[in-house]
Amino acid sequence: QELCATTDKALIKTMQSTISLWKNGRVSPEQALSEAKDEQELQFARVYANYNATIAAYQAVDFDDLIRLPVKLLRENIEVRERWQNKIRYILVDEYQDTNTVQYELLKLLTGVRAMFTAVGDDDQAIYAWRGATLDNLKLLQTDFPLIKVITLEQNYRSTERILNAANAVIAHNPKLFEKKLWSEHGEGEPIRVLLIENEELEAQHVLMRLQAHKISHNARFSDYAFFYLGNHQARIFEQFLRKERIP
């Protein structure tokens, strides 16, 4: 905020995000300045240069520096690089589809010529492009490591065939790096029902009505049921309705 000389929170957030993407893409302030396409990018690049100099003066780092600076050190110092390559013999990278440019560079620098690593990833589950993650990293693995062995994990141990068929139909539209066909030994399973509900309160009411009806018809206990939701913020409305209905 000080370096931008503004209190415009939206502008500051955009600038923070742009600087973060530059750092994760291994773009230096000098490069950002020379490649700026318009006045705003030019302004952001100037702030980027001042920002880097300022946090260096404070002997501070930001989250992006926690990977960027080790990558710089490993790339420039062969002694440090060889020491860490010998220390870390095997590497497992999970959620590999969500890695960005600088993270991939770190993997290459740490594995070295030995290249003893396993990357677990799914091109159909890439959701962090807005944060600099790139599917190119999955594609580059086979180019940069020609001896790599690709093992496709297509059996699903959690879902029924009907759910997987629906998932296969959706991901069939995605641009493909690796073809896959999910399957299960859990049988066909119940039909999928899609309910369009106007708001979260009606959703909570509907879920609780179904829960209570199912519990009565199956002579079940409340401890037999569980709620699945995507983000913690979605739990609140269900908690309120559960208390209201005196459901533990």
C-alpha positions in Angstrom: 0.0 0.0 0.0 2.9 2.4 0.8 4.7 1.7 -2.4 1.5 2.0 -4.5 0.7 5.4 -2.7 -3.0 4.5 -2.8 -5.7 3.1 -0.5 -7.6 1.5 -3.4 -7.9 -2.1 -2.1 -9.0 -3.6 -5.4 -5.9 -2.1 -7.1 -3.6 -3.2 -4.4 -5.0 -6.8 -4.5 -4.6 -6.8 -8.3 -1.0 -5.6 -8.0 -0.2 -8.2 -5.3 -1.6 -11.0 -7.5 0.3 -9.7 -10.6 3.6 -9.6 -8.6 2.9 -13.1 -7.2 2.3 -14.5 -10.7 5.5 -12.8 -12.0 7.5 -14.4 -9.1 6.0 -17.8 -9.7 6.6 -17.5 -13.4 10.3 -16.6 -12.8 9.8 -13.1 -14.3 12.3 -10.6 -12.8 11.4 -6.9 -12.2 13.7 -6.0 -15.2 11.9 -8.4 -17.4 8.5 -7.2 -16.2 9.5 -3.6 -17.0 10.8 -4.5 -20.5 7.7 -6.6 -21.4 5.0 -4.3 -20.0 2.1 -4.1 -22.5 0.4 -1.0 -21.1 0.7 1.8 -18.6 -0.8 -0.3 -15.8 1.7 -3.1 -16.3 4.5 -0.6 -16.4 3.3 0.9 -13.1 3.0 -2.6 -11.6 6.5 -3.5 -12.8 8.0 -0.4 -11.1 6.2 -1.2 -7.8 7.5 -4.8 -8.2 11.1 -3.6 -8.4 10.6 -1.2 -5.4 8.8 -4.0 -3.5 11.7 -6.5 -3.9 14.2 -3.9 -2.9 12.2 -2.9 0.1 11.7 -6.4 1.5 15.4 -7.1 0.9 16.2 -4.0 2.9 14.1 -5.3 5.8 15.8 -8.8 5.4 12.3 -10.2 4.8 10.7 -12.6 2.4 7.2 -13.2 1.2 5.5 -16.6 0.5 6.6 -16.6 -3.1 10.2 -16.0 -2.1 10.2 -19.1 0.0 10.5 -21.1 -3.3 11.9 -18.4 -5.6 15.0 -17.8 -3.6 16.0 -21.4 -3.0 15.6 -22.0 -6.8 17.9 -19.0 -7.4 20.5 -20.4 -4.9 20.4 -23.9 -6.3 20.7 -22.7 -9.9 23.6 -20.4 -9.2 25.6 -22.4 -6.6 26.7 -25.8 -7.8 28.1 -26.8 -4.4 24.8 -26.1 -2.6 22.9 -27.8 -5.5 25.0 -31.0 -5.3 24.8 -31.1 -1.5 21.0 -31.1 -1.6 20.7 -33.5 -4.6 22.7 -36.0 -2.5 20.8 -35.3 0.6 17.3 -35.7 -0.9 17.5 -39.0 -2.7 13.8 -39.5 -3.5 10.9 -37.0 -4.0 7.2 -37.5 -4.1 5.1 -34.6 -5.5 1.4 -34.8 -4.9 -1.3 -32.7 -6.7 1.3 -32.2 -9.4 -1.2 -30.6 -11.8 -1.3 -27.6 -9.5 2.4 -26.8 -9.6 3.7 -23.6 -11.2 6.8 -22.7 -13.2 9.1 -22.0 -10.2 7.9 -25.2 -8.3 8.8 -27.3 -11.4 12.2 -25.7 -11.6 12.8 -26.5 -7.9 11.9 -30.2 -8.6 14.3 -30.4 -11.5 17.1 -28.7 -9.5 16.6 -31.1 -6.5 16.3 -34.3 -8.6 19.3 -33.6 -10.8 20.6 -36.3 -13.1 19.4 -39.1 -10.8 15.8 -38.0 -11.4 14.4 -40.3 -8.7 11.0 -38.8 -8.1 7.3 -39.7 -8.4 4.7 -37.1 -9.5 1.1 -37.8 -8.8 -1.3 -35.6 -10.8 -4.5 -35.5 -12.8 -4.9 -33.1 -15.7 -8.7 -33.2 -15.1 -8.4 -31.8 -11.6 -6.3 -28.7 -12.4 -8.0 -25.8 -10.6 -5.2 -23.3 -9.7 -4.4 -21.7 -13.1 -5.4 -18.3 -11.5 -2.5 -18.8 -9.1 0.1 -19.6 -11.7 -0.3 -23.4 -11.9 0.2 -24.7 -15.4 -0.6 -28.0 -17.0 2.5 -27.5 -19.1 4.4 -29.0 -16.2 2.6 -32.4 -16.8 3.5 -32.2 -20.5 7.1 -31.1 -19.8 7.8 -34.2 -17.6 7.8 -36.5 -20.6 10.1 -34.1 -22.5 12.5 -33.3 -19.7 12.6 -36.9 -18.4 12.2 -39.2 -21.4 12.7 -42.3 -19.3 9.7 -41.5 -17.1 7.2 -44.3 -16.6 3.5 -43.2 -16.7 1.1 -45.3 -14.6 -2.6 -44.6 -15.1 -4.7 -45.1 -12.0 -8.2 -45.6 -13.4 -9.9 -47.8 -10.7 -11.9 -45.7 -8.2 -12.4 -47.3 -4.8 -15.0 -44.8 -3.5 -17.8 -44.4 -6.0 -20.3 -46.5 -8.0 -20.3 -46.9 -11.8 -23.1 -44.5 -12.2 -21.2 -41.7 -10.5 -18.1 -42.4 -12.5 -20.0 -42.5 -15.8 -21.3 -39.1 -15.0 -17.8 -37.9 -14.2 -16.4 -39.4 -17.4 -19.1 -37.6 -19.4 -18.1 -34.3 -17.9 -14.3 -34.6 -18.2 -14.6 -36.0 -21.7 -15.0 -32.3 -22.8 -11.6 -31.3 -21.2 -8.5 -30.8 -23.4 -6.6 -34.1 -22.8 -3.0 -34.7 -21.9 -3.7 -38.3 -20.7 -6.7 -40.3 -21.7 -8.4 -42.1 -18.9 -11.6 -44.1 -18.2 -12.6 -44.4 -14.6 -14.2 -47.6 -13.4 -15.3 -49.2 -10.1 -16.2 -52.6 -8.7 -19.0 -51.1 -6.5 -21.8 -51.9 -9.0 -24.1 -49.6 -10.9 -25.4 -47.7 -7.8 -28.3 -45.4 -7.2 -29.5 -42.9 -9.8 -28.0 -39.4 -9.5 -30.4 -36.7 -8.6 -29.7 -33.1 -9.3 -31.8 -30.6 -7.2 -32.0 -26.9 -8.1 -32.7 -25.0 -4.9 -33.2 -21.2 -4.7 -31.0 -20.5 -1.7 -28.9 -22.0 1.1 -31.7 -21.9 3.7 -34.0 -23.9 1.5 -31.1 -26.3 0.7 -30.5 -26.9 4.5 -34.3 -27.4 5.1 -34.5 -29.9 2.2 -31.4 -31.9 3.3 -32.8 -32.1 6.9 -36.2 -33.2 5.7 -34.6 -36.0 3.7 -32.3 -37.0 6.6 -35.3 -37.2 9.0 -37.5 -39.2 6.6 -34.6 -41.6 5.8 -33.8 -42.1 9.5 -37.5 -42.9 10.3 -38.0 -45.3 7.3 -34.7 -47.1 8.0 -34.9 -47.1 11.8 -31.4 -45.5 11.8 -29.5 -43.4 14.2 -28.3 -39.8 13.7 -24.7 -41.1 14.0 -25.3 -43.0 10.7 -25.3 -39.8 8.7 -22.7 -37.3 7.5 -22.7 -34.0 5.6 -20.3 -33.4 2.8 -19.6 -29.8 1.7 -16.9 -28.0 -0.3 -15.9 -25.2 2.0 -16.1 -24.7 5.8 -18.2 -21.6 5.4 -21.1 -23.7 4.0 -21.4 -25.6 7.3 -22.8 -22.7 9.3 -26.4 -22.8 7.9 -26.6 -26.6 8.4 -25.4 -26.2 12.0 -28.1 -23.6 12.6 -30.9 -25.8 11.2 -29.6 -28.9 13.1 -29.7 -27.0 16.4 -33.2 -25.8 15.5 -34.4 -29.3 14.9 -32.4 -30.6 18.0 -30.4 -33.0 15.9 -27.0 -33.7 17.4 
